[in-house]
Amino acid sequence: MEVAGILYAAVKYIGLIIVPYVNTDLLLKYLLLLSYRIFFHPLRNYPGPLAAKLSDLYAGYYAISKRLHLTTYLDQKKYGPVVRHGPNKLVFNTVEALQDIYNNERVTKSHVYELTIRGGKPNIFNVIDKQKHRVKRKCIGQAINDKAMRAFEPTMMEQVDIFIGQLLTSCQQQGTSTSTVVNMTDRCKRLGMNIVGLLAFGFDLKMQTDPTYLFVIRGLSLGGYQNNCFMQFPSLKKLRLHALLVVAGYSQRIKYLRMLQTMVSTRLAEEKHAKNDLYSFVIDHIDDTTDDSMKISELWSEALFFFPAGGDTTSTALSALFFYLSRNPDVYAKLAQEIRSTFPSSSEIRGGPLLSSCRYLRACIDETLRISPPVTSTLWREAISPSSSSSDGGHHEEPFIVDGHVIPPGVQVGVSAYCLHHNEAYFAEPFAFRPERWLAEHSGAAALARMHAAFCPFSLGGRGCAGKAMAYLEASLVIAKTLWYFDFEPAPGKAGQVGGGVPGRTDGRGRPEEFQLHDIFAAAHDGPNLVFRPRGDFWRDINVEKAPVSL
């Protein structure tokens, strides 16, 4: 063919004149592959950056830079709602695609999830086989259903009270009249990690008051960063280049993995119902003799997922909500009024009808999850092979269609929650923090239904987050208790600007009013830096003995 002839001549010229030591045949094969991806590939007519059509290195570069979600948003603004974001990847930005991809029995997780498996044992996050996932979800769901949450709530509340006590100790430095600046990312992460450690295996990390296990936060971030880079650019792992990503924090990552092993082995040595934790709820559903149950050996791999899923995501939502409240005084005042008029005392702030009646609180949480979804990465999916048996015993022979597009076999598809949540077709003024939009009396039934259809911070379908109820409960308790006891505002000077975008930047980080997320699958972030003041004499109810040191 003419194109091949031109490429061959060019390669020969390069080989003879410029780089005589290059294997020109190998180079020719690679260039032919690139030409196939541009001119002959089934996705050749889909718009997208040229570099993305040629190689997954495009997504890999932005994943390594921790801003792939922003690049995806900018690319969809430029190219439209369907963008070719890799040689075999299409990323969509419509509610129709959201349903077709994530609420579809014919679709399973992409093969790239296998790159995140450690020790040969997949967990509920990275298991590909749908039946195995159902077994895991049924088992683990026992620990985070409504009954389990009611049993675990007193333990969660103890940690929230320590969090409140730590905020009180920040309000006045000893011997001065000034308050300590509190970085809410640090504070919320420690709270989140403590709660998930207790929920998973009844293990108290004491991270709010003791620095011993603070390395867990760093180790967890490194693991998420590495896994996200694997999934976006698989060649990193195949070429064994991934160690370069985390070389500076490798020792902390190893300490984190060993800590998980210690946590699991410690719990296994205790009586099975000694604590209201994951282990106590799932142990009766574990059976090493059948394929229809989880195995005891799988607990460690599930712990690997439990920490980012239960600790990182909720701490991100809380940090972001503190950011938006501190920068939107009208919203702050309205929410504070709702909390302070709903509960007669701090002891009444707990899960139940009163907390559920705080509609504006729920609207604030939802608006935070919309603008700053804790999972920033695109969740890749692919159709089950036509040769695979369907759930009804037949075979899938009809084409896989996403929002009217016939998807060729082997192509990965996905929707970015960050992009969909900022799509003006569903959310007016998408970068404005407006909790009222989630109230029917403000938006109207039609607009509210349209927004709910596009709202996917927990994904949806059978692979959606099973811990949704836990996340809402934890966030609601923390915000309600904080506003009952305190008022807060951004720290003075440059410290108070931490967490927001920088005006003038054109890479998606130019909005000061947006809490900045860094894409490591479950987002990394910094700030906001806040200053707290006790509200009247209500602080006298706080038990500071549980929080003697502000770390």
RARAVEN-V940187 format. One record per residue. N is the residue number from 1. SS is DSSP state (alpha for helix, beta for strand, coil for the rest). PSI is psi in whole degrees, 0 to 359 (999 if undefined). OMEGA is omega in degrees with one decimal (none if undefined). Layout:
n=N ss=SS psi=PSI omega=OMEGA
n=N ss=SS psi=PSI omega=OMEGA
This chain:
n=1 ss=coil psi=157 omega=-175.0
n=2 ss=alpha psi=315 omega=-178.9
n=3 ss=alpha psi=315 omega=-179.9
n=4 ss=alpha psi=321 omega=179.3
n=5 ss=alpha psi=318 omega=178.6
n=6 ss=alpha psi=315 omega=179.7
n=7 ss=alpha psi=319 omega=-179.3
n=8 ss=alpha psi=316 omega=178.9
n=9 ss=alpha psi=320 omega=180.0
n=10 ss=alpha psi=318 omega=179.5
n=11 ss=alpha psi=316 omega=178.8
n=12 ss=alpha psi=321 omega=179.6
n=13 ss=alpha psi=314 omega=178.8
n=14 ss=alpha psi=317 omega=-178.4
n=15 ss=alpha psi=322 omega=-176.4
n=16 ss=alpha psi=325 omega=-170.7
n=17 ss=alpha psi=319 omega=-169.0
n=18 ss=alpha psi=310 omega=-175.8
n=19 ss=coil psi=78 omega=-174.7
n=20 ss=coil psi=344 omega=-177.3
n=21 ss=coil psi=1 omega=179.1
n=22 ss=coil psi=139 omega=174.7
n=23 ss=coil psi=100 omega=-172.8
n=24 ss=alpha psi=329 omega=177.9
n=25 ss=alpha psi=318 omega=177.9
n=26 ss=alpha psi=319 omega=178.9
n=27 ss=alpha psi=321 omega=178.4
n=28 ss=alpha psi=316 omega=179.8
n=29 ss=alpha psi=320 omega=-179.2
n=30 ss=alpha psi=317 omega=179.4
n=31 ss=alpha psi=326 omega=175.1
n=32 ss=alpha psi=322 omega=176.5
n=33 ss=alpha psi=317 omega=179.4
n=34 ss=alpha psi=319 omega=179.4
n=35 ss=alpha psi=324 omega=176.2
n=36 ss=alpha psi=315 omega=-177.9
n=37 ss=alpha psi=330 omega=-179.2
n=38 ss=alpha psi=315 omega=-169.0
n=39 ss=alpha psi=334 omega=-170.1
n=40 ss=coil psi=350 omega=-178.0
n=41 ss=coil psi=146 omega=177.9
n=42 ss=coil psi=336 omega=179.6
n=43 ss=coil psi=12 omega=-171.9
n=44 ss=coil psi=333 omega=-176.0
n=45 ss=coil psi=358 omega=178.3
n=46 ss=coil psi=138 omega=-179.7
n=47 ss=coil psi=156 omega=178.0
n=48 ss=coil psi=169 omega=178.3
n=49 ss=coil psi=140 omega=-179.8
n=50 ss=alpha psi=318 omega=-178.6
n=51 ss=alpha psi=325 omega=179.2
n=52 ss=alpha psi=326 omega=178.0
n=53 ss=alpha psi=330 omega=-175.9
n=54 ss=alpha psi=323 omega=-170.3
n=55 ss=coil psi=152 omega=171.8
n=56 ss=coil psi=355 omega=176.5
n=57 ss=alpha psi=331 omega=178.3
n=58 ss=alpha psi=305 omega=178.5
n=59 ss=alpha psi=324 omega=179.6
n=60 ss=alpha psi=318 omega=-179.9
n=61 ss=alpha psi=314 omega=-177.8
n=62 ss=alpha psi=334 omega=173.0
n=63 ss=alpha psi=317 omega=177.1
n=64 ss=alpha psi=326 omega=178.3
n=65 ss=coil psi=355 omega=177.3
n=66 ss=coil psi=31 omega=178.7
n=67 ss=coil psi=33 omega=-179.9
n=68 ss=alpha psi=325 omega=179.5
n=69 ss=alpha psi=323 omega=178.8
n=70 ss=alpha psi=320 omega=177.4
n=71 ss=alpha psi=319 omega=177.3
n=72 ss=alpha psi=317 omega=178.4
n=73 ss=alpha psi=313 omega=-179.6
n=74 ss=alpha psi=322 omega=178.9
n=75 ss=alpha psi=321 omega=179.5
n=76 ss=alpha psi=331 omega=172.7
n=77 ss=alpha psi=326 omega=-177.0
n=78 ss=alpha psi=315 omega=-170.9
n=79 ss=alpha psi=341 omega=-179.8
n=80 ss=coil psi=186 omega=-172.3
n=81 ss=coil psi=352 omega=175.9
n=82 ss=beta psi=117 omega=-174.8
n=83 ss=beta psi=135 omega=172.8
n=84 ss=beta psi=111 omega=-173.2
n=85 ss=beta psi=17 omega=176.6
n=86 ss=beta psi=168 omega=178.7
n=87 ss=coil psi=324 omega=-178.0
n=88 ss=coil psi=37 omega=-177.1
n=89 ss=beta psi=137 omega=171.7
n=90 ss=beta psi=128 omega=176.9
n=91 ss=beta psi=129 omega=-174.9
n=92 ss=beta psi=168 omega=-179.0
n=93 ss=coil psi=49 omega=178.1
n=94 ss=coil psi=157 omega=178.3
n=95 ss=alpha psi=331 omega=177.4
n=96 ss=alpha psi=316 omega=177.8
n=97 ss=alpha psi=322 omega=179.1
n=98 ss=alpha psi=314 omega=179.3
n=99 ss=alpha psi=316 omega=-177.3
n=100 ss=alpha psi=331 omega=-176.4
n=101 ss=alpha psi=310 omega=-168.2
n=102 ss=alpha psi=349 omega=179.0
n=103 ss=coil psi=48 omega=-170.3
n=104 ss=coil psi=119 omega=-178.9
n=105 ss=coil psi=342 omega=-179.3
n=106 ss=coil psi=0 omega=-175.4
n=107 ss=beta psi=143 omega=176.4
n=108 ss=beta psi=173 omega=178.3
n=109 ss=beta psi=148 omega=-179.4
n=110 ss=coil psi=155 omega=177.9
n=111 ss=alpha psi=342 omega=-178.2
n=112 ss=alpha psi=341 omega=177.3
n=113 ss=alpha psi=334 omega=179.5
n=114 ss=alpha psi=337 omega=-179.9
n=115 ss=alpha psi=346 omega=-178.4
n=116 ss=alpha psi=1 omega=-178.3
n=117 ss=coil psi=133 omega=176.5
n=118 ss=coil psi=139 omega=176.1
n=119 ss=coil psi=16 omega=177.6
n=120 ss=coil psi=4 omega=-177.9
n=121 ss=coil psi=108 omega=179.3
n=122 ss=coil psi=154 omega=174.7
n=123 ss=coil psi=185 omega=-174.5
n=124 ss=coil psi=337 omega=179.2
n=125 ss=coil psi=315 omega=-170.7
n=126 ss=coil psi=5 omega=176.1
n=127 ss=coil psi=133 omega=-176.7
n=128 ss=coil psi=315 omega=-176.8
n=129 ss=coil psi=126 omega=-173.8
n=130 ss=alpha psi=325 omega=179.2
n=131 ss=alpha psi=318 omega=177.4
n=132 ss=alpha psi=324 omega=177.7
n=133 ss=alpha psi=319 omega=178.9
n=134 ss=alpha psi=319 omega=178.8
n=135 ss=alpha psi=314 omega=-179.3
n=136 ss=alpha psi=315 omega=-177.5
n=137 ss=alpha psi=320 omega=178.4
n=138 ss=alpha psi=320 omega=-178.3
n=139 ss=alpha psi=308 omega=-176.6
n=140 ss=alpha psi=331 omega=178.1
n=141 ss=alpha psi=337 omega=177.8
n=142 ss=alpha psi=333 omega=-175.3
n=143 ss=alpha psi=346 omega=-175.1
n=144 ss=alpha psi=19 omega=173.9
n=145 ss=coil psi=179 omega=-174.9
n=146 ss=alpha psi=318 omega=180.0
n=147 ss=alpha psi=315 omega=-179.4
n=148 ss=alpha psi=321 omega=-179.9
n=149 ss=alpha psi=323 omega=176.9
n=150 ss=alpha psi=322 omega=178.7
n=151 ss=alpha psi=327 omega=-176.2
n=152 ss=alpha psi=343 omega=-173.6
n=153 ss=alpha psi=318 omega=178.1
n=154 ss=alpha psi=322 omega=177.4
n=155 ss=alpha psi=317 omega=176.8
n=156 ss=alpha psi=318 omega=-178.2
n=157 ss=alpha psi=324 omega=176.3
n=158 ss=alpha psi=319 omega=179.0
n=159 ss=alpha psi=322 omega=176.7
n=160 ss=alpha psi=321 omega=178.9
n=161 ss=alpha psi=323 omega=174.8
n=162 ss=alpha psi=319 omega=176.5
n=163 ss=alpha psi=314 omega=179.2
n=164 ss=alpha psi=319 omega=177.5
n=165 ss=alpha psi=322 omega=177.7
n=166 ss=alpha psi=322 omega=177.2
n=167 ss=alpha psi=323 omega=178.8
n=168 ss=alpha psi=319 omega=179.9
n=169 ss=alpha psi=339 omega=178.5
n=170 ss=alpha psi=346 omega=-171.3
n=171 ss=coil psi=335 omega=179.4
n=172 ss=coil psi=115 omega=175.8
n=173 ss=coil psi=144 omega=-177.6
n=174 ss=coil psi=126 omega=176.9
n=175 ss=coil psi=3 omega=179.4
n=176 ss=coil psi=173 omega=178.5
n=177 ss=coil psi=11 omega=-177.9
n=178 ss=coil psi=152 omega=179.4
n=179 ss=coil psi=151 omega=175.9
n=180 ss=coil psi=139 omega=175.0
n=181 ss=coil psi=131 omega=-178.1
n=182 ss=beta psi=122 omega=173.3
n=183 ss=beta psi=112 omega=-172.0
n=184 ss=alpha psi=337 omega=173.5
n=185 ss=alpha psi=312 omega=178.9
n=186 ss=alpha psi=313 omega=-175.5
n=187 ss=alpha psi=317 omega=-177.3
n=188 ss=alpha psi=326 omega=177.7
n=189 ss=alpha psi=318 omega=179.5
n=190 ss=alpha psi=319 omega=175.8
n=191 ss=alpha psi=311 omega=-177.5
n=192 ss=alpha psi=318 omega=180.0
n=193 ss=alpha psi=320 omega=178.0
n=194 ss=alpha psi=314 omega=-177.8
n=195 ss=alpha psi=315 omega=-176.6
n=196 ss=alpha psi=328 omega=175.5
n=197 ss=alpha psi=318 omega=178.3
n=198 ss=alpha psi=322 omega=-179.9
n=199 ss=alpha psi=320 omega=-175.8
n=200 ss=alpha psi=305 omega=-172.8
n=201 ss=alpha psi=25 omega=177.1
n=202 ss=coil psi=27 omega=-175.0
n=203 ss=coil psi=118 omega=-177.9
n=204 ss=coil psi=107 omega=178.9
n=205 ss=coil psi=341 omega=178.7
n=206 ss=coil psi=34 omega=-174.7
n=207 ss=coil psi=342 omega=179.1
n=208 ss=coil psi=338 omega=-175.6
n=209 ss=coil psi=354 omega=-175.5
n=210 ss=coil psi=130 omega=-175.7
n=211 ss=alpha psi=359 omega=-171.5
n=212 ss=alpha psi=316 omega=-174.0
n=213 ss=alpha psi=19 omega=-179.4
n=214 ss=coil psi=339 omega=178.3
n=215 ss=alpha psi=341 omega=179.6
n=216 ss=alpha psi=320 omega=-177.9
n=217 ss=alpha psi=314 omega=179.9
n=218 ss=alpha psi=316 omega=-179.8
n=219 ss=alpha psi=321 omega=178.8
n=220 ss=alpha psi=317 omega=179.5
n=221 ss=alpha psi=319 omega=179.1
n=222 ss=alpha psi=319 omega=179.0
n=223 ss=alpha psi=317 omega=178.3
n=224 ss=alpha psi=319 omega=178.9
n=225 ss=alpha psi=313 omega=-179.5
n=226 ss=alpha psi=314 omega=-179.1
n=227 ss=alpha psi=320 omega=179.4
n=228 ss=alpha psi=320 omega=177.6
n=229 ss=alpha psi=321 omega=175.8
n=230 ss=alpha psi=312 omega=-173.0
n=231 ss=alpha psi=328 omega=179.9
n=232 ss=alpha psi=331 omega=-177.2
n=233 ss=coil psi=78 omega=-173.7
n=234 ss=coil psi=333 omega=-178.6
n=235 ss=alpha psi=336 omega=177.8
n=236 ss=alpha psi=315 omega=-179.1
n=237 ss=alpha psi=321 omega=-178.4
n=238 ss=alpha psi=326 omega=178.8
n=239 ss=coil psi=5 omega=178.5
n=240 ss=coil psi=41 omega=178.0
n=241 ss=coil psi=358 omega=-171.8
n=242 ss=alpha psi=335 omega=-179.5
n=243 ss=alpha psi=334 omega=179.8
n=244 ss=alpha psi=335 omega=-176.7
n=245 ss=alpha psi=326 omega=-170.6
n=246 ss=coil psi=21 omega=-174.8
n=247 ss=alpha psi=324 omega=-177.2
n=248 ss=alpha psi=333 omega=-177.6
n=249 ss=alpha psi=22 omega=-175.1
n=250 ss=alpha psi=318 omega=-177.2
n=251 ss=alpha psi=323 omega=178.5
n=252 ss=alpha psi=325 omega=176.8
n=253 ss=alpha psi=317 omega=179.0
n=254 ss=alpha psi=318 omega=177.3
n=255 ss=alpha psi=320 omega=179.4
n=256 ss=alpha psi=314 omega=-179.7
n=257 ss=alpha psi=321 omega=178.0
n=258 ss=alpha psi=323 omega=177.8
n=259 ss=alpha psi=320 omega=177.8
n=260 ss=alpha psi=319 omega=177.9
n=261 ss=alpha psi=319 omega=177.9
n=262 ss=alpha psi=317 omega=-179.8
n=263 ss=alpha psi=314 omega=-178.5
n=264 ss=alpha psi=313 omega=-177.8
n=265 ss=alpha psi=324 omega=177.6
n=266 ss=alpha psi=317 omega=-179.3
n=267 ss=alpha psi=323 omega=179.6
n=268 ss=alpha psi=334 omega=-179.0
n=269 ss=coil psi=349 omega=-178.6
n=270 ss=coil psi=166 omega=176.4
n=271 ss=coil psi=141 omega=-167.4
n=272 ss=coil psi=331 omega=-179.9
n=273 ss=coil psi=29 omega=-178.6
n=274 ss=coil psi=334 omega=-176.6
n=275 ss=coil psi=157 omega=175.1
n=276 ss=coil psi=80 omega=-176.5
n=277 ss=coil psi=179 omega=179.1
n=278 ss=alpha psi=313 omega=-176.0
n=279 ss=alpha psi=316 omega=-176.7
n=280 ss=alpha psi=330 omega=-178.8
n=281 ss=alpha psi=330 omega=-174.8
n=282 ss=alpha psi=343 omega=-172.4
n=283 ss=alpha psi=326 omega=179.8
n=284 ss=alpha psi=352 omega=179.8
n=285 ss=alpha psi=7 omega=179.1
n=286 ss=beta psi=131 omega=-178.5
n=287 ss=coil psi=113 omega=-177.8
n=288 ss=coil psi=355 omega=-173.7
n=289 ss=coil psi=356 omega=-177.1
n=290 ss=coil psi=151 omega=178.1
n=291 ss=coil psi=352 omega=-178.1
n=292 ss=coil psi=8 omega=-179.6
n=293 ss=coil psi=159 omega=173.3
n=294 ss=beta psi=157 omega=178.4
n=295 ss=coil psi=152 omega=179.3
n=296 ss=alpha psi=329 omega=-179.2
n=297 ss=alpha psi=348 omega=-178.4
n=298 ss=alpha psi=353 omega=-175.3
n=299 ss=alpha psi=323 omega=-178.7
n=300 ss=alpha psi=317 omega=-180.0
n=301 ss=alpha psi=327 omega=176.7
n=302 ss=alpha psi=326 omega=176.7
n=303 ss=alpha psi=325 omega=177.4
n=304 ss=alpha psi=325 omega=-179.4
n=305 ss=alpha psi=327 omega=-173.7
n=306 ss=alpha psi=323 omega=-176.6
n=307 ss=alpha psi=307 omega=177.8
n=308 ss=alpha psi=325 omega=-177.2
n=309 ss=alpha psi=318 omega=-175.5
n=310 ss=alpha psi=335 omega=-177.0
n=311 ss=alpha psi=310 omega=-176.0
n=312 ss=alpha psi=314 omega=-173.0
n=313 ss=alpha psi=316 omega=-179.8
n=314 ss=alpha psi=322 omega=178.2
n=315 ss=alpha psi=327 omega=175.5
n=316 ss=alpha psi=314 omega=179.2
n=317 ss=alpha psi=318 omega=179.9
n=318 ss=alpha psi=315 omega=179.2
n=319 ss=alpha psi=316 omega=179.9
n=320 ss=alpha psi=319 omega=-179.4
n=321 ss=alpha psi=319 omega=174.6
n=322 ss=alpha psi=321 omega=178.1
n=323 ss=alpha psi=308 omega=-175.2
n=324 ss=alpha psi=324 omega=176.9
n=325 ss=alpha psi=320 omega=-177.8
n=326 ss=alpha psi=343 omega=-177.8
n=327 ss=alpha psi=3 omega=178.5
n=328 ss=coil psi=82 omega=-172.2
n=329 ss=alpha psi=327 omega=179.1
n=330 ss=alpha psi=318 omega=177.2
n=331 ss=alpha psi=315 omega=179.3
n=332 ss=alpha psi=311 omega=-176.7
n=333 ss=alpha psi=319 omega=-178.8
n=334 ss=alpha psi=319 omega=179.4
n=335 ss=alpha psi=318 omega=178.8
n=336 ss=alpha psi=319 omega=179.4
n=337 ss=alpha psi=319 omega=179.6
n=338 ss=alpha psi=313 omega=-178.0
n=339 ss=alpha psi=313 omega=-172.9
n=340 ss=alpha psi=341 omega=177.4
n=341 ss=alpha psi=344 omega=-178.1
n=342 ss=alpha psi=319 omega=-173.8
n=343 ss=coil psi=128 omega=178.3
n=344 ss=coil psi=337 omega=178.9
n=345 ss=coil psi=166 omega=-179.4
n=346 ss=alpha psi=330 omega=-178.5
n=347 ss=alpha psi=342 omega=178.8
n=348 ss=alpha psi=352 omega=-179.4
n=349 ss=coil psi=97 omega=179.6
n=350 ss=coil psi=170 omega=178.9
n=351 ss=coil psi=137 omega=-178.8
n=352 ss=coil psi=190 omega=-174.6
n=353 ss=alpha psi=320 omega=-178.4
n=354 ss=alpha psi=314 omega=179.7
n=355 ss=alpha psi=321 omega=179.6
n=356 ss=alpha psi=336 omega=-179.3
n=357 ss=coil psi=351 omega=-178.9
n=358 ss=coil psi=80 omega=-175.0
n=359 ss=alpha psi=325 omega=-179.0
n=360 ss=alpha psi=326 omega=174.3
n=361 ss=alpha psi=313 omega=178.4
n=362 ss=alpha psi=322 omega=178.6
n=363 ss=alpha psi=322 omega=178.3
n=364 ss=alpha psi=319 omega=178.2
n=365 ss=alpha psi=314 omega=-179.8
n=366 ss=alpha psi=319 omega=180.0
n=367 ss=alpha psi=325 omega=175.5
n=368 ss=alpha psi=314 omega=178.8
n=369 ss=alpha psi=332 omega=177.5
n=370 ss=alpha psi=307 omega=-176.2
n=371 ss=alpha psi=321 omega=-175.0
n=372 ss=coil psi=70 omega=-179.7
n=373 ss=coil psi=130 omega=-176.0
n=374 ss=coil psi=331 omega=175.4
n=375 ss=beta psi=108 omega=-174.8
n=376 ss=coil psi=342 omega=-175.4
n=377 ss=coil psi=148 omega=172.4
n=378 ss=coil psi=131 omega=-178.3
n=379 ss=coil psi=100 omega=-172.9
n=380 ss=coil psi=139 omega=177.8
n=381 ss=beta psi=162 omega=173.6
n=382 ss=beta psi=157 omega=-178.5
n=383 ss=beta psi=144 omega=173.3
n=384 ss=coil psi=140 omega=-178.6
n=385 ss=coil psi=140 omega=179.1
n=386 ss=coil psi=336 omega=-179.5
n=387 ss=coil psi=350 omega=-179.3
n=388 ss=coil psi=144 omega=179.6
n=389 ss=beta psi=141 omega=176.2
n=390 ss=coil psi=174 omega=-176.7
n=391 ss=coil psi=339 omega=179.8
n=392 ss=coil psi=11 omega=176.5
n=393 ss=coil psi=356 omega=179.4
n=394 ss=coil psi=200 omega=179.6
n=395 ss=beta psi=149 omega=-179.8
n=396 ss=coil psi=109 omega=179.0
n=397 ss=coil psi=336 omega=179.6
n=398 ss=coil psi=154 omega=-176.8
n=399 ss=coil psi=154 omega=175.7
n=400 ss=beta psi=118 omega=-174.7
n=401 ss=beta psi=130 omega=177.1
n=402 ss=beta psi=114 omega=179.4
n=403 ss=coil psi=43 omega=177.5
n=404 ss=coil psi=356 omega=-178.7
n=405 ss=beta psi=126 omega=175.6
n=406 ss=beta psi=121 omega=-174.6
n=407 ss=beta psi=121 omega=178.8
n=408 ss=coil psi=153 omega=176.9
n=409 ss=coil psi=142 omega=177.2
n=410 ss=coil psi=355 omega=179.9
n=411 ss=coil psi=133 omega=176.4
n=412 ss=beta psi=140 omega=-179.8
n=413 ss=beta psi=155 omega=179.4
n=414 ss=beta psi=168 omega=174.2
n=415 ss=beta psi=131 omega=175.4
n=416 ss=coil psi=119 omega=178.7
n=417 ss=alpha psi=321 omega=179.7
n=418 ss=alpha psi=316 omega=-178.5
n=419 ss=alpha psi=315 omega=-179.4
n=420 ss=alpha psi=322 omega=-179.8
n=421 ss=alpha psi=345 omega=178.2
n=422 ss=coil psi=21 omega=178.0
n=423 ss=coil psi=119 omega=-176.2
n=424 ss=coil psi=343 omega=177.3
n=425 ss=coil psi=338 omega=-178.2
n=426 ss=coil psi=331 omega=-175.6
n=427 ss=coil psi=110 omega=176.1
n=428 ss=coil psi=143 omega=-177.4
n=429 ss=coil psi=65 omega=-169.5
n=430 ss=coil psi=339 omega=-179.9
n=431 ss=coil psi=4 omega=176.4
n=432 ss=coil psi=136 omega=178.5
n=433 ss=coil psi=100 omega=-175.7
n=434 ss=coil psi=84 omega=-179.8
n=435 ss=alpha psi=333 omega=-178.6
n=436 ss=alpha psi=336 omega=-177.8
n=437 ss=alpha psi=338 omega=-177.7
n=438 ss=alpha psi=4 omega=178.6
n=439 ss=coil psi=128 omega=-174.4
n=440 ss=alpha psi=324 omega=-178.0
n=441 ss=alpha psi=344 omega=179.0
n=442 ss=alpha psi=315 omega=-173.3
n=443 ss=alpha psi=334 omega=-174.4
n=444 ss=coil psi=154 omega=-173.3
n=445 ss=alpha psi=318 omega=-176.3
n=446 ss=alpha psi=313 omega=-179.9
n=447 ss=alpha psi=322 omega=-179.8
n=448 ss=alpha psi=319 omega=178.0
n=449 ss=alpha psi=321 omega=178.9
n=450 ss=alpha psi=319 omega=179.8
n=451 ss=alpha psi=317 omega=179.3
n=452 ss=alpha psi=326 omega=179.0
n=453 ss=alpha psi=332 omega=-178.2
n=454 ss=alpha psi=1 omega=-174.8
n=455 ss=coil psi=115 omega=-173.2
n=456 ss=coil psi=46 omega=178.9
n=457 ss=coil psi=338 omega=178.8
n=458 ss=coil psi=14 omega=-171.1
n=459 ss=coil psi=200 omega=179.4
n=460 ss=coil psi=174 omega=-177.7
n=461 ss=alpha psi=193 omega=-176.8
n=462 ss=alpha psi=339 omega=179.0
n=463 ss=alpha psi=9 omega=177.0
n=464 ss=coil psi=163 omega=-176.5
n=465 ss=coil psi=126 omega=-179.9
n=466 ss=coil psi=347 omega=-176.3
n=467 ss=coil psi=23 omega=-176.9
n=468 ss=alpha psi=314 omega=-178.2
n=469 ss=alpha psi=320 omega=178.5
n=470 ss=alpha psi=318 omega=-178.8
n=471 ss=alpha psi=315 omega=179.7
n=472 ss=alpha psi=320 omega=-179.8
n=473 ss=alpha psi=311 omega=-178.6
n=474 ss=alpha psi=313 omega=-179.5
n=475 ss=alpha psi=319 omega=-178.9
n=476 ss=alpha psi=316 omega=-179.7
n=477 ss=alpha psi=316 omega=-177.6
n=478 ss=alpha psi=311 omega=-177.6
n=479 ss=alpha psi=317 omega=-179.3
n=480 ss=alpha psi=315 omega=-179.8
n=481 ss=alpha psi=321 omega=179.9
n=482 ss=alpha psi=313 omega=-178.3
n=483 ss=alpha psi=340 omega=174.3
n=484 ss=alpha psi=320 omega=-173.5
n=485 ss=alpha psi=335 omega=-168.8
n=486 ss=beta psi=161 omega=158.8
n=487 ss=beta psi=153 omega=179.9
n=488 ss=beta psi=162 omega=-179.5
n=489 ss=beta psi=165 omega=178.2
n=490 ss=beta psi=147 omega=175.8
n=491 ss=coil psi=151 omega=179.6
n=492 ss=coil psi=154 omega=174.6
n=493 ss=alpha psi=204 omega=-176.4
n=494 ss=alpha psi=331 omega=179.6
n=495 ss=alpha psi=326 omega=-179.1
n=496 ss=alpha psi=349 omega=179.8
n=497 ss=alpha psi=349 omega=-178.5
n=498 ss=coil psi=134 omega=-179.6
n=499 ss=coil psi=334 omega=-179.6
n=500 ss=coil psi=169 omega=177.6
n=501 ss=coil psi=172 omega=-177.8
n=502 ss=coil psi=117 omega=-179.2
n=503 ss=coil psi=138 omega=178.1
n=504 ss=coil psi=340 omega=178.5
n=505 ss=coil psi=144 omega=-176.3
n=506 ss=coil psi=9 omega=-177.5
n=507 ss=coil psi=17 omega=-178.7
n=508 ss=coil psi=357 omega=-179.1
n=509 ss=coil psi=34 omega=-177.3
n=510 ss=coil psi=12 omega=-177.5
n=511 ss=coil psi=106 omega=-179.0
n=512 ss=coil psi=334 omega=-176.5
n=513 ss=coil psi=359 omega=-179.9
n=514 ss=coil psi=130 omega=176.3
n=515 ss=coil psi=124 omega=-172.4
n=516 ss=coil psi=125 omega=177.5
n=517 ss=coil psi=142 omega=178.9
n=518 ss=beta psi=121 omega=-168.0
n=519 ss=coil psi=104 omega=170.7
n=520 ss=coil psi=40 omega=-172.0
n=521 ss=coil psi=282 omega=167.2
n=522 ss=beta psi=124 omega=-162.6
n=523 ss=coil psi=145 omega=167.1
n=524 ss=beta psi=159 omega=-176.9
n=525 ss=coil psi=175 omega=177.8
n=526 ss=coil psi=142 omega=179.6
n=527 ss=coil psi=189 omega=-1.5
n=528 ss=coil psi=158 omega=173.9
n=529 ss=beta psi=119 omega=-174.9
n=530 ss=beta psi=159 omega=173.3
n=531 ss=beta psi=130 omega=-176.4
n=532 ss=beta psi=148 omega=174.7
n=533 ss=beta psi=134 omega=177.9
n=534 ss=beta psi=146 omega=179.5
n=535 ss=coil psi=108 omega=-180.0
n=536 ss=coil psi=223 omega=178.0
n=537 ss=coil psi=12 omega=-178.5
n=538 ss=alpha psi=333 omega=-177.3
n=539 ss=alpha psi=341 omega=-178.4
n=540 ss=alpha psi=343 omega=177.6
n=541 ss=alpha psi=346 omega=-173.1
n=542 ss=coil psi=134 omega=177.9
n=543 ss=coil psi=96 omega=-176.5
n=544 ss=alpha psi=349 omega=179.8
n=545 ss=alpha psi=334 omega=178.7
n=546 ss=alpha psi=348 omega=-177.8
n=547 ss=coil psi=66 omega=-172.4
n=548 ss=coil psi=338 omega=-174.9
n=549 ss=coil psi=134 omega=175.5
n=550 ss=coil psi=107 omega=-176.3
n=551 ss=coil psi=999 omega=none
